[in-house]
Amino acid sequence: MHESGFGRVIGVLISPEKTFRSIAERPTWVVPLLLLMLITGVVGYAVGERIDYDKTVRQKMAESGQSVSEAQIEKGVEFAKKFGAVFTLMPAVLSPIVYLLIALVFMGILRLAGSEIRFDQSFSVNLHSMMPWMIHGLLSLPLILRLEEIDPDEMQRRGVLLSNLAALAPEGSGKVLTAFLASLDLFSVWTLILLIIGYRVAARVSTATAAGVAVTLWLLWVGVKLGFIAAFA
């Protein structure tokens, strides 16, 4: 059951236990990786087309508190317009490296815990566990296409789908608090659940071990993200 690449993409969402058993026996990764890159790229392009770079650059420079001339602002706007598409498409281009590193980290920690999980198994489990974010992108895209203008900061912190607690943040909430609430997302929880099931099956470890590794790495990621925002807010 769910032996084909596309079958596994659907199977991991509706029947994860059986699908991850199949993945553990015969790991595959091409289809989920291409789907994730495609939806990330399409969403990134749609967002980039709706950013008012002139307004965004002026707002950023005003927030910095530095005294800048109109010539400097215009130069910043020109740079943003020229390379804006590159920045919005960068997540799609870099995503394979990110997924590879995540798979390596999971494999390394689980091997220290006594598992004999291989890299191809870890990579396949990791990619299939990210399928909720493909759903997130597909649901977000129609909402993005309806917007005439997008604030990149707001998009990064809250998103458009309102699937996280940032949607409930009071007006004027700080960037760090908003980013923390945005991390408490329905699709993050769904992904964590799939990671726990997938690594429990593929690595042949207990649910507690798989959950401990997945939740700890997620908390570390959230901590790094919040630290970065606090440093540059």
Rosetta constraint file for C-alpha pairs under 8 A:
AtomPair CA 1 CA 18 HARMONIC 7.86 0.50
AtomPair CA 1 CA 19 HARMONIC 7.51 0.50
AtomPair CA 1 CA 22 HARMONIC 7.94 0.50
AtomPair CA 2 CA 6 HARMONIC 7.89 0.50
AtomPair CA 2 CA 7 HARMONIC 4.41 0.50
AtomPair CA 2 CA 8 HARMONIC 4.82 0.50
AtomPair CA 2 CA 10 HARMONIC 7.85 0.50
AtomPair CA 2 CA 11 HARMONIC 5.84 0.50
AtomPair CA 2 CA 19 HARMONIC 6.37 0.50
AtomPair CA 2 CA 22 HARMONIC 7.78 0.50
AtomPair CA 3 CA 7 HARMONIC 6.20 0.50
AtomPair CA 3 CA 8 HARMONIC 6.27 0.50
AtomPair CA 3 CA 22 HARMONIC 7.05 0.50
AtomPair CA 4 CA 8 HARMONIC 6.12 0.50
AtomPair CA 5 CA 9 HARMONIC 6.53 0.50
AtomPair CA 5 CA 28 HARMONIC 7.09 0.50
AtomPair CA 5 CA 29 HARMONIC 7.91 0.50
AtomPair CA 5 CA 30 HARMONIC 7.73 0.50
AtomPair CA 5 CA 31 HARMONIC 5.61 0.50
AtomPair CA 5 CA 32 HARMONIC 7.55 0.50
AtomPair CA 6 CA 10 HARMONIC 6.51 0.50
AtomPair CA 6 CA 31 HARMONIC 6.66 0.50
AtomPair CA 6 CA 32 HARMONIC 7.92 0.50
AtomPair CA 7 CA 11 HARMONIC 5.82 0.50
AtomPair CA 8 CA 12 HARMONIC 5.81 0.50
AtomPair CA 8 CA 19 HARMONIC 6.21 0.50
AtomPair CA 8 CA 128 HARMONIC 7.83 0.50
AtomPair CA 9 CA 13 HARMONIC 6.99 0.50
AtomPair CA 9 CA 31 HARMONIC 7.93 0.50
AtomPair CA 9 CA 32 HARMONIC 6.58 0.50
AtomPair CA 9 CA 128 HARMONIC 6.50 0.50
AtomPair CA 9 CA 131 HARMONIC 6.93 0.50
AtomPair CA 10 CA 14 HARMONIC 6.54 0.50
AtomPair CA 11 CA 15 HARMONIC 5.10 0.50
AtomPair CA 11 CA 16 HARMONIC 6.19 0.50
AtomPair CA 11 CA 18 HARMONIC 7.98 0.50
AtomPair CA 11 CA 19 HARMONIC 5.70 0.50
AtomPair CA 12 CA 16 HARMONIC 4.14 0.50
AtomPair CA 12 CA 17 HARMONIC 7.65 0.50
AtomPair CA 12 CA 19 HARMONIC 5.54 0.50
AtomPair CA 12 CA 20 HARMONIC 7.03 0.50
AtomPair CA 12 CA 128 HARMONIC 6.69 0.50
AtomPair CA 12 CA 129 HARMONIC 7.40 0.50
AtomPair CA 12 CA 131 HARMONIC 7.85 0.50
AtomPair CA 12 CA 194 HARMONIC 7.82 0.50
AtomPair CA 13 CA 131 HARMONIC 7.39 0.50
AtomPair CA 13 CA 132 HARMONIC 7.56 0.50
AtomPair CA 15 CA 19 HARMONIC 6.23 0.50
AtomPair CA 16 CA 20 HARMONIC 5.85 0.50
AtomPair CA 16 CA 194 HARMONIC 7.05 0.50
AtomPair CA 16 CA 197 HARMONIC 7.32 0.50
AtomPair CA 16 CA 198 HARMONIC 7.56 0.50
AtomPair CA 17 CA 21 HARMONIC 6.38 0.50
AtomPair CA 17 CA 197 HARMONIC 6.69 0.50
AtomPair CA 17 CA 198 HARMONIC 7.38 0.50
AtomPair CA 17 CA 201 HARMONIC 7.65 0.50
AtomPair CA 18 CA 22 HARMONIC 6.51 0.50
AtomPair CA 19 CA 23 HARMONIC 6.23 0.50
AtomPair CA 20 CA 24 HARMONIC 5.97 0.50
AtomPair CA 20 CA 125 HARMONIC 7.10 0.50
AtomPair CA 20 CA 197 HARMONIC 7.69 0.50
AtomPair CA 20 CA 198 HARMONIC 5.45 0.50
AtomPair CA 20 CA 201 HARMONIC 6.56 0.50
AtomPair CA 20 CA 202 HARMONIC 7.03 0.50
AtomPair CA 21 CA 25 HARMONIC 6.44 0.50
AtomPair CA 21 CA 201 HARMONIC 6.28 0.50
AtomPair CA 21 CA 202 HARMONIC 6.93 0.50
AtomPair CA 22 CA 26 HARMONIC 6.16 0.50
AtomPair CA 22 CA 27 HARMONIC 7.71 0.50
AtomPair CA 23 CA 27 HARMONIC 4.62 0.50
AtomPair CA 23 CA 28 HARMONIC 6.79 0.50
AtomPair CA 23 CA 121 HARMONIC 7.12 0.50
AtomPair CA 23 CA 124 HARMONIC 6.94 0.50
AtomPair CA 23 CA 125 HARMONIC 7.06 0.50
AtomPair CA 23 CA 202 HARMONIC 7.69 0.50
AtomPair CA 24 CA 121 HARMONIC 5.77 0.50
AtomPair CA 24 CA 125 HARMONIC 7.81 0.50
AtomPair CA 24 CA 201 HARMONIC 7.18 0.50
AtomPair CA 24 CA 202 HARMONIC 4.82 0.50
AtomPair CA 26 CA 121 HARMONIC 7.94 0.50
AtomPair CA 27 CA 120 HARMONIC 6.11 0.50
AtomPair CA 27 CA 121 HARMONIC 5.38 0.50
AtomPair CA 27 CA 124 HARMONIC 5.57 0.50
AtomPair CA 27 CA 125 HARMONIC 7.90 0.50
AtomPair CA 28 CA 120 HARMONIC 7.76 0.50
AtomPair CA 28 CA 124 HARMONIC 5.62 0.50
AtomPair CA 29 CA 33 HARMONIC 6.07 0.50
AtomPair CA 29 CA 123 HARMONIC 7.16 0.50
AtomPair CA 29 CA 124 HARMONIC 5.12 0.50
AtomPair CA 29 CA 127 HARMONIC 6.78 0.50
AtomPair CA 29 CA 128 HARMONIC 7.86 0.50
AtomPair CA 30 CA 34 HARMONIC 6.11 0.50
AtomPair CA 31 CA 35 HARMONIC 6.13 0.50
AtomPair CA 32 CA 36 HARMONIC 6.08 0.50
AtomPair CA 32 CA 127 HARMONIC 6.04 0.50
AtomPair CA 32 CA 128 HARMONIC 6.15 0.50
AtomPair CA 32 CA 131 HARMONIC 7.34 0.50
AtomPair CA 33 CA 37 HARMONIC 6.15 0.50
AtomPair CA 33 CA 96 HARMONIC 7.15 0.50
AtomPair CA 33 CA 127 HARMONIC 6.41 0.50
AtomPair CA 34 CA 38 HARMONIC 5.95 0.50
AtomPair CA 35 CA 39 HARMONIC 6.17 0.50
AtomPair CA 35 CA 134 HARMONIC 7.30 0.50
AtomPair CA 36 CA 40 HARMONIC 5.99 0.50
AtomPair CA 36 CA 92 HARMONIC 7.81 0.50
AtomPair CA 36 CA 131 HARMONIC 7.54 0.50
AtomPair CA 36 CA 133 HARMONIC 7.78 0.50
AtomPair CA 36 CA 134 HARMONIC 5.90 0.50
AtomPair CA 37 CA 41 HARMONIC 5.94 0.50
AtomPair CA 37 CA 92 HARMONIC 4.90 0.50
AtomPair CA 37 CA 93 HARMONIC 7.17 0.50
AtomPair CA 37 CA 95 HARMONIC 6.86 0.50
AtomPair CA 37 CA 96 HARMONIC 7.90 0.50
AtomPair CA 38 CA 42 HARMONIC 6.13 0.50
AtomPair CA 38 CA 92 HARMONIC 7.25 0.50
AtomPair CA 39 CA 43 HARMONIC 6.04 0.50
AtomPair CA 39 CA 134 HARMONIC 6.50 0.50
AtomPair CA 39 CA 137 HARMONIC 6.11 0.50
AtomPair CA 39 CA 138 HARMONIC 7.09 0.50
AtomPair CA 40 CA 44 HARMONIC 5.98 0.50
AtomPair CA 40 CA 89 HARMONIC 7.79 0.50
AtomPair CA 40 CA 91 HARMONIC 7.03 0.50
AtomPair CA 40 CA 92 HARMONIC 5.24 0.50
AtomPair CA 40 CA 134 HARMONIC 7.94 0.50
AtomPair CA 40 CA 137 HARMONIC 6.93 0.50
AtomPair CA 41 CA 45 HARMONIC 6.06 0.50
AtomPair CA 41 CA 88 HARMONIC 7.94 0.50
AtomPair CA 41 CA 89 HARMONIC 5.51 0.50
AtomPair CA 41 CA 91 HARMONIC 7.48 0.50
AtomPair CA 41 CA 92 HARMONIC 5.03 0.50
AtomPair CA 41 CA 93 HARMONIC 7.89 0.50
AtomPair CA 42 CA 46 HARMONIC 6.17 0.50
AtomPair CA 43 CA 47 HARMONIC 6.15 0.50
AtomPair CA 43 CA 137 HARMONIC 6.69 0.50
AtomPair CA 43 CA 140 HARMONIC 7.89 0.50
AtomPair CA 43 CA 141 HARMONIC 6.07 0.50
AtomPair CA 43 CA 144 HARMONIC 8.00 0.50
AtomPair CA 44 CA 48 HARMONIC 6.10 0.50
AtomPair CA 44 CA 88 HARMONIC 4.85 0.50
AtomPair CA 44 CA 89 HARMONIC 5.38 0.50
AtomPair CA 44 CA 91 HARMONIC 7.88 0.50
AtomPair CA 44 CA 92 HARMONIC 7.86 0.50
AtomPair CA 45 CA 49 HARMONIC 6.27 0.50
AtomPair CA 45 CA 85 HARMONIC 6.81 0.50
AtomPair CA 45 CA 88 HARMONIC 6.27 0.50
AtomPair CA 45 CA 89 HARMONIC 6.32 0.50
AtomPair CA 46 CA 50 HARMONIC 6.75 0.50
AtomPair CA 46 CA 141 HARMONIC 7.74 0.50
AtomPair CA 46 CA 144 HARMONIC 6.96 0.50
AtomPair CA 46 CA 145 HARMONIC 6.85 0.50
AtomPair CA 47 CA 51 HARMONIC 6.63 0.50
AtomPair CA 47 CA 88 HARMONIC 7.28 0.50
AtomPair CA 47 CA 144 HARMONIC 6.87 0.50
AtomPair CA 47 CA 150 HARMONIC 6.83 0.50
AtomPair CA 47 CA 152 HARMONIC 7.97 0.50
AtomPair CA 48 CA 84 HARMONIC 6.61 0.50
AtomPair CA 48 CA 85 HARMONIC 5.93 0.50
AtomPair CA 48 CA 88 HARMONIC 5.78 0.50
AtomPair CA 49 CA 85 HARMONIC 7.99 0.50
AtomPair CA 50 CA 147 HARMONIC 7.48 0.50
AtomPair CA 50 CA 148 HARMONIC 6.15 0.50
AtomPair CA 50 CA 149 HARMONIC 4.75 0.50
AtomPair CA 50 CA 150 HARMONIC 5.43 0.50
AtomPair CA 51 CA 56 HARMONIC 7.70 0.50
AtomPair CA 51 CA 149 HARMONIC 5.78 0.50
AtomPair CA 51 CA 150 HARMONIC 5.15 0.50
AtomPair CA 51 CA 151 HARMONIC 6.44 0.50
AtomPair CA 51 CA 152 HARMONIC 6.86 0.50
AtomPair CA 52 CA 56 HARMONIC 6.10 0.50
AtomPair CA 52 CA 149 HARMONIC 6.69 0.50
AtomPair CA 52 CA 150 HARMONIC 7.34 0.50
AtomPair CA 52 CA 151 HARMONIC 7.79 0.50
AtomPair CA 53 CA 57 HARMONIC 5.91 0.50
AtomPair CA 53 CA 77 HARMONIC 6.07 0.50
AtomPair CA 53 CA 80 HARMONIC 6.27 0.50
AtomPair CA 53 CA 81 HARMONIC 6.25 0.50
AtomPair CA 54 CA 58 HARMONIC 6.24 0.50
AtomPair CA 54 CA 74 HARMONIC 7.98 0.50
AtomPair CA 54 CA 77 HARMONIC 5.36 0.50
AtomPair CA 55 CA 59 HARMONIC 6.08 0.50
AtomPair CA 56 CA 60 HARMONIC 6.17 0.50
AtomPair CA 56 CA 151 HARMONIC 7.41 0.50
AtomPair CA 56 CA 152 HARMONIC 7.96 0.50
AtomPair CA 57 CA 61 HARMONIC 6.17 0.50
AtomPair CA 57 CA 73 HARMONIC 7.12 0.50
AtomPair CA 57 CA 76 HARMONIC 6.61 0.50
AtomPair CA 57 CA 77 HARMONIC 5.96 0.50
AtomPair CA 57 CA 80 HARMONIC 7.68 0.50
AtomPair CA 58 CA 62 HARMONIC 6.10 0.50
AtomPair CA 58 CA 73 HARMONIC 6.58 0.50
AtomPair CA 59 CA 63 HARMONIC 6.16 0.50
AtomPair CA 60 CA 64 HARMONIC 6.28 0.50
AtomPair CA 61 CA 65 HARMONIC 6.98 0.50
AtomPair CA 61 CA 66 HARMONIC 6.92 0.50
AtomPair CA 61 CA 68 HARMONIC 7.54 0.50
AtomPair CA 61 CA 73 HARMONIC 7.73 0.50
AtomPair CA 62 CA 66 HARMONIC 7.12 0.50
AtomPair CA 68 CA 72 HARMONIC 6.19 0.50
AtomPair CA 68 CA 73 HARMONIC 6.95 0.50
AtomPair CA 69 CA 73 HARMONIC 6.42 0.50
AtomPair CA 70 CA 74 HARMONIC 6.11 0.50
AtomPair CA 71 CA 75 HARMONIC 6.15 0.50
AtomPair CA 72 CA 76 HARMONIC 6.18 0.50
AtomPair CA 73 CA 77 HARMONIC 6.17 0.50
AtomPair CA 74 CA 78 HARMONIC 6.11 0.50
AtomPair CA 75 CA 79 HARMONIC 6.23 0.50
AtomPair CA 76 CA 80 HARMONIC 6.14 0.50
AtomPair CA 77 CA 81 HARMONIC 6.13 0.50
AtomPair CA 78 CA 82 HARMONIC 6.15 0.50
AtomPair CA 79 CA 83 HARMONIC 6.14 0.50
AtomPair CA 79 CA 84 HARMONIC 7.93 0.50
AtomPair CA 80 CA 84 HARMONIC 5.13 0.50
AtomPair CA 81 CA 85 HARMONIC 7.78 0.50
AtomPair CA 83 CA 87 HARMONIC 6.50 0.50
AtomPair CA 84 CA 88 HARMONIC 6.32 0.50
AtomPair CA 85 CA 89 HARMONIC 6.10 0.50
AtomPair CA 86 CA 90 HARMONIC 5.88 0.50
AtomPair CA 87 CA 91 HARMONIC 7.82 0.50
AtomPair CA 89 CA 93 HARMONIC 6.64 0.50
AtomPair CA 90 CA 94 HARMONIC 6.04 0.50
AtomPair CA 91 CA 95 HARMONIC 5.68 0.50
AtomPair CA 92 CA 96 HARMONIC 7.98 0.50
AtomPair CA 94 CA 98 HARMONIC 6.53 0.50
AtomPair CA 95 CA 99 HARMONIC 6.13 0.50
AtomPair CA 96 CA 100 HARMONIC 6.05 0.50
AtomPair CA 97 CA 101 HARMONIC 6.17 0.50
AtomPair CA 98 CA 102 HARMONIC 6.22 0.50
AtomPair CA 99 CA 103 HARMONIC 6.14 0.50
AtomPair CA 99 CA 123 HARMONIC 7.30 0.50
AtomPair CA 99 CA 126 HARMONIC 7.04 0.50
AtomPair CA 99 CA 127 HARMONIC 6.90 0.50
AtomPair CA 100 CA 104 HARMONIC 6.24 0.50
AtomPair CA 100 CA 123 HARMONIC 6.42 0.50
AtomPair CA 101 CA 105 HARMONIC 6.20 0.50
AtomPair CA 102 CA 106 HARMONIC 6.24 0.50
AtomPair CA 102 CA 126 HARMONIC 7.50 0.50
AtomPair CA 103 CA 107 HARMONIC 6.07 0.50
AtomPair CA 103 CA 119 HARMONIC 7.05 0.50
AtomPair CA 103 CA 122 HARMONIC 5.23 0.50
AtomPair CA 103 CA 123 HARMONIC 4.92 0.50
AtomPair CA 103 CA 126 HARMONIC 6.06 0.50
AtomPair CA 104 CA 108 HARMONIC 6.03 0.50
AtomPair CA 104 CA 119 HARMONIC 6.76 0.50
AtomPair CA 104 CA 122 HARMONIC 7.34 0.50
AtomPair CA 104 CA 123 HARMONIC 7.66 0.50
AtomPair CA 105 CA 109 HARMONIC 6.20 0.50
AtomPair CA 106 CA 110 HARMONIC 6.02 0.50
AtomPair CA 106 CA 122 HARMONIC 7.01 0.50
AtomPair CA 106 CA 213 HARMONIC 7.40 0.50
AtomPair CA 107 CA 111 HARMONIC 5.99 0.50
AtomPair CA 107 CA 117 HARMONIC 6.43 0.50
AtomPair CA 107 CA 118 HARMONIC 7.04 0.50
AtomPair CA 107 CA 119 HARMONIC 6.45 0.50
AtomPair CA 107 CA 122 HARMONIC 6.05 0.50
AtomPair CA 108 CA 112 HARMONIC 6.34 0.50
AtomPair CA 109 CA 113 HARMONIC 6.41 0.50
AtomPair CA 109 CA 213 HARMONIC 7.49 0.50
AtomPair CA 110 CA 114 HARMONIC 6.53 0.50
AtomPair CA 110 CA 115 HARMONIC 5.50 0.50
AtomPair CA 110 CA 116 HARMONIC 7.94 0.50
AtomPair CA 110 CA 117 HARMONIC 7.44 0.50
AtomPair CA 110 CA 203 HARMONIC 7.16 0.50
AtomPair CA 110 CA 213 HARMONIC 7.84 0.50
AtomPair CA 111 CA 115 HARMONIC 4.54 0.50
AtomPair CA 111 CA 116 HARMONIC 5.88 0.50
AtomPair CA 111 CA 117 HARMONIC 6.78 0.50
AtomPair CA 115 CA 203 HARMONIC 5.57 0.50
AtomPair CA 115 CA 204 HARMONIC 6.68 0.50
AtomPair CA 115 CA 205 HARMONIC 6.80 0.50
AtomPair CA 116 CA 203 HARMONIC 6.57 0.50
AtomPair CA 117 CA 121 HARMONIC 6.55 0.50
AtomPair CA 117 CA 122 HARMONIC 6.87 0.50
AtomPair CA 117 CA 202 HARMONIC 6.64 0.50
AtomPair CA 117 CA 203 HARMONIC 4.89 0.50
AtomPair CA 117 CA 204 HARMONIC 7.98 0.50
AtomPair CA 118 CA 122 HARMONIC 6.32 0.50
AtomPair CA 119 CA 123 HARMONIC 5.95 0.50
AtomPair CA 120 CA 124 HARMONIC 6.08 0.50
AtomPair CA 121 CA 125 HARMONIC 6.08 0.50
AtomPair CA 121 CA 202 HARMONIC 6.66 0.50
AtomPair CA 122 CA 126 HARMONIC 6.01 0.50
AtomPair CA 122 CA 199 HARMONIC 7.44 0.50
AtomPair CA 122 CA 202 HARMONIC 7.57 0.50
AtomPair CA 123 CA 127 HARMONIC 6.21 0.50
AtomPair CA 124 CA 128 HARMONIC 6.17 0.50
AtomPair CA 125 CA 129 HARMONIC 6.01 0.50
AtomPair CA 125 CA 195 HARMONIC 7.15 0.50
AtomPair CA 125 CA 198 HARMONIC 5.68 0.50
AtomPair CA 125 CA 199 HARMONIC 6.81 0.50
AtomPair CA 125 CA 202 HARMONIC 7.60 0.50
AtomPair CA 126 CA 130 HARMONIC 6.54 0.50
AtomPair CA 126 CA 195 HARMONIC 6.69 0.50
AtomPair CA 126 CA 198 HARMONIC 7.93 0.50
AtomPair CA 127 CA 131 HARMONIC 7.15 0.50
AtomPair CA 129 CA 191 HARMONIC 5.61 0.50
AtomPair CA 129 CA 192 HARMONIC 7.77 0.50
AtomPair CA 129 CA 194 HARMONIC 5.09 0.50
AtomPair CA 129 CA 195 HARMONIC 5.45 0.50
AtomPair CA 129 CA 198 HARMONIC 7.30 0.50
AtomPair CA 130 CA 134 HARMONIC 7.20 0.50
AtomPair CA 130 CA 191 HARMONIC 5.85 0.50
AtomPair CA 131 CA 135 HARMONIC 6.64 0.50
AtomPair CA 131 CA 191 HARMONIC 7.56 0.50
AtomPair CA 132 CA 136 HARMONIC 6.20 0.50
AtomPair CA 132 CA 187 HARMONIC 5.81 0.50
AtomPair CA 132 CA 190 HARMONIC 6.62 0.50
AtomPair CA 132 CA 191 HARMONIC 6.14 0.50
AtomPair CA 133 CA 137 HARMONIC 6.11 0.50
AtomPair CA 133 CA 187 HARMONIC 6.45 0.50
AtomPair CA 133 CA 191 HARMONIC 7.81 0.50
AtomPair CA 134 CA 138 HARMONIC 6.25 0.50
AtomPair CA 135 CA 139 HARMONIC 6.16 0.50
AtomPair CA 136 CA 140 HARMONIC 6.02 0.50
AtomPair CA 136 CA 161 HARMONIC 7.81 0.50
AtomPair CA 136 CA 187 HARMONIC 7.07 0.50
AtomPair CA 137 CA 141 HARMONIC 6.03 0.50
AtomPair CA 138 CA 142 HARMONIC 7.61 0.50
AtomPair CA 139 CA 143 HARMONIC 7.48 0.50
AtomPair CA 139 CA 161 HARMONIC 7.33 0.50
AtomPair CA 140 CA 144 HARMONIC 6.22 0.50
AtomPair CA 140 CA 160 HARMONIC 6.34 0.50
AtomPair CA 140 CA 161 HARMONIC 5.67 0.50
AtomPair CA 141 CA 145 HARMONIC 6.18 0.50
AtomPair CA 142 CA 146 HARMONIC 6.45 0.50
AtomPair CA 143 CA 147 HARMONIC 6.85 0.50
AtomPair CA 143 CA 160 HARMONIC 6.83 0.50
AtomPair CA 143 CA 161 HARMONIC 7.59 0.50
AtomPair CA 144 CA 160 HARMONIC 7.09 0.50
AtomPair CA 150 CA 154 HARMONIC 7.84 0.50
AtomPair CA 150 CA 155 HARMONIC 7.05 0.50
AtomPair CA 151 CA 155 HARMONIC 6.08 0.50
AtomPair CA 152 CA 156 HARMONIC 6.04 0.50
AtomPair CA 153 CA 157 HARMONIC 6.16 0.50
AtomPair CA 154 CA 158 HARMONIC 5.74 0.50
AtomPair CA 154 CA 159 HARMONIC 6.80 0.50
AtomPair CA 155 CA 159 HARMONIC 4.38 0.50
AtomPair CA 155 CA 160 HARMONIC 6.62 0.50
AtomPair CA 157 CA 166 HARMONIC 7.74 0.50
AtomPair CA 157 CA 175 HARMONIC 7.62 0.50
AtomPair CA 157 CA 178 HARMONIC 6.44 0.50
AtomPair CA 157 CA 179 HARMONIC 5.24 0.50
AtomPair CA 157 CA 182 HARMONIC 6.27 0.50
AtomPair CA 158 CA 162 HARMONIC 7.05 0.50
AtomPair CA 158 CA 164 HARMONIC 7.50 0.50
AtomPair CA 158 CA 166 HARMONIC 5.73 0.50
AtomPair CA 158 CA 167 HARMONIC 6.76 0.50
AtomPair CA 158 CA 178 HARMONIC 7.33 0.50
AtomPair CA 158 CA 179 HARMONIC 7.34 0.50
AtomPair CA 158 CA 182 HARMONIC 5.70 0.50
AtomPair CA 162 CA 166 HARMONIC 7.56 0.50
AtomPair CA 162 CA 167 HARMONIC 5.52 0.50
AtomPair CA 163 CA 167 HARMONIC 7.62 0.50
AtomPair CA 163 CA 185 HARMONIC 5.77 0.50
AtomPair CA 163 CA 186 HARMONIC 5.75 0.50
AtomPair CA 163 CA 187 HARMONIC 7.47 0.50
AtomPair CA 164 CA 181 HARMONIC 6.75 0.50
AtomPair CA 164 CA 182 HARMONIC 5.18 0.50
AtomPair CA 164 CA 183 HARMONIC 7.02 0.50
AtomPair CA 164 CA 184 HARMONIC 5.58 0.50
AtomPair CA 164 CA 185 HARMONIC 4.06 0.50
AtomPair CA 164 CA 186 HARMONIC 6.19 0.50
AtomPair CA 165 CA 169 HARMONIC 6.93 0.50
AtomPair CA 165 CA 181 HARMONIC 4.91 0.50
AtomPair CA 165 CA 182 HARMONIC 5.70 0.50
AtomPair CA 165 CA 183 HARMONIC 7.93 0.50
AtomPair CA 165 CA 184 HARMONIC 6.05 0.50
AtomPair CA 165 CA 185 HARMONIC 6.76 0.50
AtomPair CA 166 CA 178 HARMONIC 5.44 0.50
AtomPair CA 166 CA 179 HARMONIC 7.23 0.50
AtomPair CA 166 CA 180 HARMONIC 7.81 0.50
AtomPair CA 166 CA 181 HARMONIC 4.66 0.50
AtomPair CA 166 CA 182 HARMONIC 4.68 0.50
AtomPair CA 167 CA 182 HARMONIC 7.83 0.50
AtomPair CA 169 CA 173 HARMONIC 6.41 0.50
AtomPair CA 169 CA 178 HARMONIC 6.57 0.50
AtomPair CA 169 CA 181 HARMONIC 7.53 0.50
AtomPair CA 173 CA 177 HARMONIC 6.55 0.50
AtomPair CA 173 CA 178 HARMONIC 6.34 0.50
AtomPair CA 174 CA 178 HARMONIC 6.14 0.50
AtomPair CA 175 CA 179 HARMONIC 6.00 0.50
AtomPair CA 175 CA 229 HARMONIC 7.19 0.50
AtomPair CA 175 CA 230 HARMONIC 7.71 0.50
AtomPair CA 175 CA 233 HARMONIC 6.89 0.50
AtomPair CA 176 CA 180 HARMONIC 6.13 0.50
AtomPair CA 176 CA 226 HARMONIC 5.92 0.50
AtomPair CA 176 CA 229 HARMONIC 6.28 0.50
AtomPair CA 176 CA 230 HARMONIC 6.07 0.50
AtomPair CA 177 CA 181 HARMONIC 6.21 0.50
AtomPair CA 178 CA 182 HARMONIC 6.06 0.50
AtomPair CA 179 CA 183 HARMONIC 6.29 0.50
AtomPair CA 179 CA 226 HARMONIC 6.79 0.50
AtomPair CA 180 CA 184 HARMONIC 6.99 0.50
AtomPair CA 180 CA 222 HARMONIC 7.40 0.50
AtomPair CA 180 CA 226 HARMONIC 6.84 0.50
AtomPair CA 181 CA 185 HARMONIC 7.87 0.50
AtomPair CA 183 CA 188 HARMONIC 7.37 0.50
AtomPair CA 183 CA 222 HARMONIC 6.91 0.50
AtomPair CA 184 CA 188 HARMONIC 6.99 0.50
AtomPair CA 184 CA 189 HARMONIC 7.64 0.50
AtomPair CA 185 CA 189 HARMONIC 6.38 0.50
AtomPair CA 186 CA 190 HARMONIC 6.24 0.50
AtomPair CA 187 CA 191 HARMONIC 6.02 0.50
AtomPair CA 188 CA 192 HARMONIC 6.12 0.50
AtomPair CA 189 CA 193 HARMONIC 6.22 0.50
AtomPair CA 190 CA 194 HARMONIC 6.40 0.50
AtomPair CA 191 CA 195 HARMONIC 6.13 0.50
AtomPair CA 192 CA 196 HARMONIC 6.17 0.50
AtomPair CA 192 CA 214 HARMONIC 6.55 0.50
AtomPair CA 192 CA 215 HARMONIC 7.15 0.50
AtomPair CA 193 CA 197 HARMONIC 6.28 0.50
AtomPair CA 194 CA 198 HARMONIC 5.80 0.50
AtomPair CA 195 CA 199 HARMONIC 5.92 0.50
AtomPair CA 195 CA 210 HARMONIC 7.80 0.50
AtomPair CA 195 CA 214 HARMONIC 6.64 0.50
AtomPair CA 196 CA 200 HARMONIC 5.92 0.50
AtomPair CA 196 CA 207 HARMONIC 6.80 0.50
AtomPair CA 196 CA 210 HARMONIC 5.08 0.50
AtomPair CA 196 CA 211 HARMONIC 5.20 0.50
AtomPair CA 196 CA 214 HARMONIC 6.43 0.50
AtomPair CA 197 CA 201 HARMONIC 6.24 0.50
AtomPair CA 197 CA 207 HARMONIC 7.42 0.50
AtomPair CA 197 CA 210 HARMONIC 7.62 0.50
AtomPair CA 198 CA 202 HARMONIC 6.02 0.50
AtomPair CA 199 CA 203 HARMONIC 5.28 0.50
AtomPair CA 199 CA 204 HARMONIC 7.37 0.50
AtomPair CA 199 CA 205 HARMONIC 7.52 0.50
AtomPair CA 199 CA 210 HARMONIC 5.95 0.50
AtomPair CA 200 CA 204 HARMONIC 5.38 0.50
AtomPair CA 200 CA 205 HARMONIC 5.02 0.50
AtomPair CA 200 CA 206 HARMONIC 5.97 0.50
AtomPair CA 200 CA 207 HARMONIC 5.77 0.50
AtomPair CA 200 CA 209 HARMONIC 7.78 0.50
AtomPair CA 200 CA 210 HARMONIC 5.45 0.50
AtomPair CA 201 CA 205 HARMONIC 7.15 0.50
AtomPair CA 205 CA 209 HARMONIC 6.30 0.50
AtomPair CA 205 CA 210 HARMONIC 6.62 0.50
AtomPair CA 206 CA 210 HARMONIC 6.35 0.50
AtomPair CA 207 CA 211 HARMONIC 5.89 0.50
AtomPair CA 208 CA 212 HARMONIC 5.87 0.50
AtomPair CA 209 CA 213 HARMONIC 6.28 0.50
AtomPair CA 210 CA 214 HARMONIC 6.16 0.50
AtomPair CA 211 CA 215 HARMONIC 5.85 0.50
AtomPair CA 212 CA 216 HARMONIC 5.91 0.50
AtomPair CA 213 CA 217 HARMONIC 6.16 0.50
AtomPair CA 214 CA 218 HARMONIC 6.18 0.50
AtomPair CA 215 CA 219 HARMONIC 6.10 0.50
AtomPair CA 216 CA 220 HARMONIC 6.21 0.50
AtomPair CA 217 CA 221 HARMONIC 6.19 0.50
AtomPair CA 218 CA 222 HARMONIC 6.25 0.50
AtomPair CA 219 CA 223 HARMONIC 6.08 0.50
AtomPair CA 220 CA 224 HARMONIC 6.19 0.50
AtomPair CA 221 CA 225 HARMONIC 6.18 0.50
AtomPair CA 222 CA 226 HARMONIC 6.11 0.50
AtomPair CA 223 CA 227 HARMONIC 6.04 0.50
AtomPair CA 224 CA 228 HARMONIC 6.13 0.50
AtomPair CA 225 CA 229 HARMONIC 6.28 0.50
AtomPair CA 226 CA 230 HARMONIC 6.02 0.50
AtomPair CA 227 CA 231 HARMONIC 6.12 0.50
AtomPair CA 228 CA 232 HARMONIC 6.33 0.50
AtomPair CA 229 CA 233 HARMONIC 5.40 0.50
